[in-house]
Amino acid sequence: MAWSLSSRASQLGPPAAWSLVRGVLPFLACVAVAILAQVILKPFLITTLGWDFAAKMIVDVGINIVLAVSLTLVNGFTGQFSIGHAAFMAVGGYTAAAIVYYGSYRIAGNPDLAGGVLSSMLVGREAPWFTPHDLLFLVAMLAGGVVAALCGYLVGLPSLRLKGDYLAIVTLGFGEIVRVLIQSQTGDVLYDPEEIAQTPAWKLAGSLGGSLGFSGLPFYTSFFWVYLLVLVTLLLAWRIKNSSYGRALISIREDEIASEAMGVDTTRFKIRAFVLSAFLAGCAGALFAHTVGVQLNAAELGFVKSFDIIIMVVLGGLGSISGAVIAAIILTILPEALRGVAEYRMVAYAVALIVMMLVRPKGLLGVHEVWERAAWDWLLGASKRKGAGR
Amino acid sequence: MDSRLGPAPPRAHWPPPRAHEQARGYYPPFTVLEKFLQTLMDGLAVGSLYALIALGYTMVYGILKFINFAHSDIFVLGAWISYATALFAGYNDLDPAAAGIQAAPFPVWVLYGLGGATFVALVVAGIPKLQGRPLSESARALLLGVTWAWACAGMALAARVLQGAGWSIVGGGAILICSMLTCGLVGFTLERVAYKPLRNAPRLNVLITAIGISLLLQNLGQLEWMFGTRPQGMPSLLPDAVLAEIGGSRPSPDADWTVQPVRIRLLDVIAAGTAIVLMLALDRLVFHTKIGRAMRAVSFSERNAALMGIPVDRVISFTFVLGSMLAAAAGFLYAQKYTKLGQTADTVWVLLGLKAFVAAVVGGIGNIRGAMLGGILIGLLEFFGVAYLIPQLRDVYVFGVLILVLLVRPGGILGSTAVEKV
């Protein structure tokens, strides 16, 4: 049965102009807040000596928030189990890296950072607010997202026939295939401007560094880009959760057969969730690739990275946006705090994961948000009451 | 002409060397037949190990309907425990003087400690309370665990004595059994502690728990006081010799080979033979014994099996122990063939485990004979892909076939596709 949401909205909702403003305004606010973050934070955390440690943490936290929340769309809301999320990140990261790196060569003849104030983390450099290179980075990020979304569509297709564990294994297999292909089937990164100018684009797309990793990328990732993506992701996730679209996803999680009987086109919704999640992960991958101190290498984007993201989602609560955010923050900062006992870190994670599943199977916050009373009932001892807790 | 290669070999090559090859005295390292045979043998040898691991995946899936992600780590544990026990028993190829009790890594001491401490605790605290009462399920499990731990320790000691007496091959067998017993105990404990409380939980939760246990085992094994992060060389515990050389050619019997022959190694024969014997024994157990019938009944319907008086918990525990023991045997045999043991979280191990799982799915998950077939098929596919297609895409073939099988025939080759009913 067809699901038409728009017709109902136009019948019952406020006038079209107002709903347009209401739809777009928050996104503009996201841009404004991201600009503020860049302008306010940068003078404090970036000095002529380089990045403050906190600056690096803030950027990493932001990227992990995007990854965790985007995986929540699939694992938390829709109840499908994807364990190949890092592959989307790798696809997006490599796509964006190729566009930025070789695009810079085509435009300026070198791959140096030439962004404006918003995408530059350099100090003591007169720069305009916005340069064509920023546009190049934005296009690259979106292109990374789109290519990842295409992969997400491909991975989502088997969910026509496969459920639960089988789908998990397909995503895992997909992730491994992507990793092996990037590692073994791409050539060395080119760095000679003459050579790059003469090489056709399709050949450049195959020069991604192979098993050595993509080196020499300019560091475009700034507070502005990271937190722009974080805010947009949160806004999207929040709107999806509180729309009939999101309720369709949640109904698939709760009971797929019942959901189908109620007229939800389950296959289509599952694929959409996969596509959107992959798009966001691809954008996050693009940011990851251009971060200071990161050497883009497919070897690091294997299932270990995927498991890291899953742990964030599960600990936060499957289906809770704020839970995923909190878990992403904690699990990014915790390893740095536990540097002294680094070898026990993963042991502690694993134990936490098992204990969480035994004691509180729905994660820290369950499906609730952190400001909802129900999320805390279990902690306040109300879980013994009937109907509370979960 | 390169003088090292000598005159042309007496045997005609197939395909015949081309003119320029003959002019330079160059011959390919393999001819078509030898390459094919060698690939076939490698594929079968590794495939039989995949089959052993796949059996554990498939048995657990058949009964509990979830993927035991920790199974591949039991396999790794099997390899490392046999390494630790081998050092304890005095085997060390590189430095015989360094082997012995002092060199034994911590886990061997855990075996003794576990056995001894629980035994003492049971005697001091447990026995008086149990007097006059039938043993409860958990007490019986504890007793079984203690007996089991003592059996492990006994096998390790036996291996030590046998090695000292010069019967190193029999000692190797004792180490195999020790490794199987240890991993069986670990599998039993994991099931009781982590999986049993989740028996009625959603399958996703069990899956996540399994991933958690997998991470736990990997990272525990990497700790310095366990196995550490350095790769270690596995001492050879099984005899190895070249039984036969097929094909190949050389100018005279004592000259170097110009075309490498296919060598049938005793080690490969023993490894494949052990795997086949274990698989036949399992098949016999599942299809011709009472406990096997109980396993099949529980797999068919847990509720109805319970109504028929089958002790479901015990059958599930038994399944875990059985699967873990087979995985440990596979780990032992794998370590004998590929002697460099990587750290427990090495991606090589994880990939091996995943491929074994792929084998279980391809054969039809839940189907024991399917797992054996799938293991051999995946082993052959992998080695033929590497030998005849692009070698770097080793993993891509396996996972590609997995996705293909899942899309075309989700039940696997021997499995049946069941439509989910409301």
Interface residues (C-beta under 8 A of the other chain):
Chain A: G79 F81 I83 P158 R161 L162 K163 G164 D165 Y166 A168 I169 V170 L172 G173 F174 E176 I177 V180 L181 Q183 S184 Q185 I257 G302 F303 V304 F307 I310 V314 L318 E343 Y344 M346 V347 Y349 A350 V351 L353 I354 M357 L358 P361
Chain B: F66 I67 A194 P197 L198 A201 P202 R203 L204 N205 L207 I208 T209 I211 G212 I213 L215 L216 Q218 N219 L220 Q222 L223 E224 A345 T347 V350 L351 L354 F357 V358 V361 I390 Q392 L393 R394 D395 V396 F399 G400 L402 I403 L406 L407 P410 E420 V422
